Amino acid sequence: MSVLKLIGVLLDYPQDELWECGEELLAAAHESTLPVTRQQELVTFVKNLLDTDTLTAQDDWLQTFDRGRSMSLLLFEHIHGESRDRGQAMVDLIAAYRKNGFELSAKELPDYLPLLLEYLAHRPQTEVSDWLSHISHIVGMLAARAMERHSPYQLLFQILVDLADGRVDLGALRQRASEEPRDDTAEAMDRVWEEEVVRFGAEAPADDCAPAGRKPRPSAAVQVQP
């Protein structure tokens, strides 16, 4: 298992299968080609995750990545927000996947970071380097915000920054992150609810009035077409 695929699996919503594949994940961490210090940190991360109760790990993931948008694993959300440009960007990304023989096998948005990492795990190094360079600022901000929140997931983002040749100044990004208002607090979530609860026209919610939100995602996966 490549380090990109391993990081993608570890960043994804932790379903029961993760614990069933624990030995494989630990072996992949031990066999990674990362510098020794990073390799040891990655092994420790995997061990700690596997030692965590499933429900606790899932709740930690939701608290980290599904409250507010600043820690979203949907890359285009950080670039385009809710603008129409995001839809076209996703169409273009799906076309790129298909051009290279990959089809999404899970009902997932194509800009979901674990999914992109799994795709890149099968691509030439030049393409990997190009992609990591393009998303390095987003990943760097995710690392900085995770550091500010003392989240263990900070390590996975830091490794991605390293793999992008360390072109991101994490110190500067962390300073920026420290000055941002938190969007994952109860008060911030209440404000979002108040802003979104009443909508009319084409953007109105369904009849059940369920609030807009994202459910835990299925494990990201791509399949190579012969």
C-alpha positions in Angstrom: 0.0 0.0 0.0 1.5 3.4 -1.0 1.8 6.2 1.5 -0.8 8.2 -0.4 -3.4 5.5 -0.3 -2.6 4.9 3.4 -3.1 8.6 4.2 -6.3 8.5 2.2 -7.6 5.5 4.2 -6.7 7.1 7.5 -8.4 10.4 6.6 -11.6 8.8 5.5 -14.5 8.3 7.8 -13.4 5.3 10.1 -15.8 2.5 9.3 -15.6 -1.0 10.9 -13.5 -2.3 8.0 -10.6 -0.1 9.2 -10.1 -2.2 12.3 -10.4 -5.4 10.3 -7.5 -4.3 8.2 -5.4 -3.1 11.1 -2.4 -5.3 10.5 -2.2 -4.2 6.9 -2.4 -0.6 7.8 0.4 -1.0 10.4 2.5 -2.8 7.9 2.0 -0.1 5.4 3.0 2.5 7.9 6.2 0.6 8.9 7.1 0.1 5.2 6.5 3.6 4.1 9.4 5.5 2.5 9.0 8.5 4.7 11.9 9.9 6.8 12.4 7.9 9.9 10.8 10.4 12.3 7.7 10.8 10.1 7.5 7.1 9.7 7.5 6.6 13.5 4.9 9.3 13.9 2.7 7.6 11.3 3.0 4.2 13.0 2.0 5.8 16.3 -1.0 7.5 14.7 -2.2 4.2 13.2 -1.7 2.4 16.5 -3.6 5.0 18.4 -6.4 5.0 15.9 -6.7 1.2 16.1 -6.7 1.3 19.9 -9.6 3.7 19.9 -13.1 2.5 20.2 -14.9 2.5 16.9 -17.7 4.8 18.0 -15.3 7.2 19.7 -13.1 7.3 16.6 -16.2 8.0 14.4 -17.4 10.8 16.7 -13.9 12.3 16.7 -13.8 12.3 12.9 -17.2 14.0 12.7 -16.2 16.6 15.3 -13.1 17.3 13.2 -14.3 17.3 9.7 -18.1 17.6 9.6 -18.6 20.7 11.8 -18.2 23.8 9.8 -16.4 24.2 6.5 -12.9 25.2 7.5 -11.8 21.5 8.0 -13.8 20.1 5.1 -12.1 17.4 3.1 -13.9 18.5 0.0 -11.1 20.5 -1.7 -13.3 22.6 -4.0 -15.2 23.9 -1.1 -12.1 25.8 -0.1 -11.6 27.2 -3.6 -15.1 27.8 -4.9 -17.4 27.6 -1.9 -20.9 27.1 -3.1 -20.4 29.0 -6.4 -21.3 27.4 -9.8 -17.6 27.2 -10.6 -17.4 24.3 -8.1 -19.8 22.2 -10.2 -17.9 22.7 -13.4 -14.6 21.9 -11.5 -16.1 18.6 -10.3 -17.2 17.7 -13.8 -13.7 18.4 -15.1 -12.2 16.3 -12.3 -14.5 13.3 -13.1 -13.5 13.6 -16.7 -9.8 13.5 -15.7 -10.5 10.3 -13.6 -12.3 8.6 -16.5 -9.6 9.7 -19.1 -7.1 7.8 -17.0 -9.2 4.7 -16.7 -10.7 5.3 -13.3 -14.4 5.2 -12.3 -15.8 6.2 -8.9 -17.1 3.1 -7.2 -18.6 4.9 -4.2 -21.2 7.6 -4.1 -18.7 10.4 -3.3 -17.9 13.8 -4.6 -14.7 13.7 -6.8 -13.0 16.5 -4.8 -13.1 14.4 -1.6 -9.4 14.4 -0.5 -9.2 10.7 0.5 -10.6 9.8 -2.9 -8.1 12.0 -4.8 -5.3 10.4 -2.8 -6.4 6.9 -3.8 -6.5 8.0 -7.4 -3.0 9.6 -7.2 -1.6 6.4 -5.6 -2.0 4.8 -9.1 -0.6 7.7 -11.1 3.0 8.6 -12.3 5.1 10.6 -9.9 5.1 13.6 -12.2 1.3 13.8 -12.0 1.4 13.2 -8.2 3.9 16.0 -7.7 1.8 18.4 -9.9 -1.4 17.6 -7.9 0.2 17.9 -4.5 1.7 21.2 -5.5 -1.7 22.5 -6.7 -3.5 21.5 -3.4 -0.5 22.2 -1.0 -1.9 25.5 0.2 -5.3 24.0 1.0 -3.6 21.0 2.7 -1.3 23.4 4.6 -4.3 25.3 5.9 -5.9 22.1 7.0 -2.7 21.1 8.8 -2.5 24.5 10.5 -6.1 24.4 11.6 -5.7 20.9 12.9 -2.6 22.0 14.8 -4.5 24.9 16.4 -7.2 22.4 17.4 -4.7 19.9 18.7 -6.1 17.2 16.4 -4.0 14.1 15.8 -5.0 14.4 12.1 -2.6 17.2 11.8 0.2 14.7 11.1 -1.5 13.3 8.0 -1.8 16.8 6.5 1.8 17.6 7.5 3.0 14.5 5.6 1.1 15.6 2.5 2.8 19.0 2.8 6.2 17.3 3.1 5.4 15.2 0.0 4.6 18.5 -1.9 8.3 19.4 -1.3 7.5 21.5 1.7 6.7 24.6 -0.3 4.2 25.8 2.3 5.1 27.9 5.3 3.2 26.1 8.0 4.3 28.6 10.6 2.7 31.5 8.7 -0.4 29.4 8.0 -0.7 28.5 11.7 -0.6 32.1 12.6 -3.3 32.8 10.2 -5.4 29.9 11.5 -5.0 31.2 15.1 -6.6 34.5 14.0 -9.6 32.8 12.3 -13.0 32.6 14.1 -13.8 29.0 14.8 -16.7 27.7 12.8 -17.1 24.4 14.7 -18.5 25.7 18.0 -22.1 25.3 19.0 -22.6 29.1 18.6 -21.2 29.1 15.1 -23.3 26.1 14.1 -26.4 27.8 15.4 -25.6 30.9 13.3 -25.3 28.7 10.2 -28.6 27.1 11.0 -30.3 30.4 11.5 -29.0 31.6 8.1 -30.0 28.5 6.2 -33.2 27.4 7.9 -35.5 29.7 5.8 -35.0 29.4 2.0 -37.4 29.8 -0.8 -37.5 29.0 -4.5 -35.2 26.5 -6.3 -33.0 26.3 -3.2 -35.7 25.4 -0.8 -35.3 22.3 1.3 -37.3 19.1 0.8 -40.8 18.7 2.3 -39.4 17.0 5.4 -37.5 20.3 6.2 -34.3 18.3 7.0 -31.4 20.7 7.4 -28.7 20.7 4.7 -25.7 18.6 5.8 -23.4 15.8 5.0 -23.7 12.3 6.3 -20.7 10.1 7.1 -19.2 9.1 3.8 -18.7 5.6 2.6 -15.1 4.5 2.2 -13.6 6.2 -0.8 -12.7 3.9 -3.6 -11.8 4.0 -7.3 -11.5 1.1 -9.7 -9.2 0.8 -12.6 -11.0 -0.1 -15.8 -9.2 -2.6 -18.1 
